Amino acid sequence: MMSSSRKRWTLLPIPLIVALLAGCGGDKDPSKDEGEKDTEQAEDQLPEGLTPEQAAKVVAKVGDRTITVGDVTEQINQLSPYIRRRWAAPEKRKEFLQKLIRVELLSQEAEAQGLAEDPEVQRTVKQVMIRLMVKEDLEKDLLPSAVEESQLKAEYEKDHDKYHRPEQIRASQIVVATEGEATKLIATLKEKIKDRKFFREEAKKISLDAATKERGGDLGYFSRPADRRDDEPEIPGPVAEAAWKLQKVGDITEEPVKTEAGFHVVKLTNKKPEMNRSFDSVKRLIENRMLREARREGMDKFVEELREKAKIETFEDNLAKIEIKLEEPGHHHHGSPFSGDIPDPKKPAAPPEPEAKAPAAD
């Protein structure tokens, strides 16, 4: 169980505490800090592993409230190692205590003004309580923190095509009815070769292929016919072969390409090299994704169990009467207690995708 003092301090959001602490004397550059040497020497002497008796010792009283050794210790140790170093020396701890007193004074004054019951404060308290519950209880008993190597390898093999891909190109086409039209079009496109929009605009105006016309003739990315995968667009064989013969991005076929649909003029718009990503290179990416999914499922299950135990009533008639005012121009949105998922204190950083999003076709 947490002590009452810990509850009081923890319910103050850490960014707010840091901001308030910073307001009592600005932090200096460590390279210019007069107490830097003492700070470095005392860094390993920060009070940790306190007994309950040690943690309960009072270091200050502010009105009818106390600040204990445990309070000071916890607040210092929640700071980043870089910031923590400058509070390690004994004289610096005295300064830190004054900053905590400042926070207590301000919070007591806010309570005196009745802000403890303010809806915004109550929403913040709820969010912090949820975060603490996730961190201190669910993290240990419900939410996974690691994935077995065998599961990671199985996922890697299942998504083999996601990490392995043959060389691909991207091309666009304009389809016309006769060879003469196509030949004349090629000559016009050659003259307009520096106008990157011209091909797309012509495709939208005159191409007979409905599937690609609205996309400016874009065929998407595709491999050589022999390497084609199921997730690639279906490209007529002669068109794919003609596109693969083009050397540079921007090149246009010299001759019309004939198919049952008509005569195609093809332009090379991009290239992708072959991709072969090893298991070790994507292991962390896979684990992060699997952990996110497992944790989300675990949290959903936990909430569903709570829902089954609780008595919940909804009144949809009243819900339908809610009028939502759209934000005025320049209005700053400060977030909603209902936006986003349950806070996850150990949520892994979102990993980069295996490849960049394909640029738009020329």
Secondary structure, DSSP 8 states (H G I E B T S, - for coil): ---HHHHHHHTS-HHHHHHHHHTSS----GGG-TTHHHHHHHGGGS--S--HHHHH-EEEEETTEEEEHHHHHHHHHTS-HHHHGGG-SHHHHHHHHHHHHHHHHHHHHHHHTTGGG-HHHHHHHHHHHHHHHIIIIIHHHTS-----HHHHHHHHHHTHHHHEE--EEEEEEEEESSHHHHHHHHHHHHHTTT-TTHHHHHHHHH---HHHHTTTTEEEEE--GGG--TTS----HHHHHHHHH--STT-B-SS-EEETTEEEEEEEEEEE--EE--HHHHHHHHHHHHHHHHHHHHHHHHHHHHHHHS-----HHHHTT-------TT------TTSSSS--TT-------SS-------
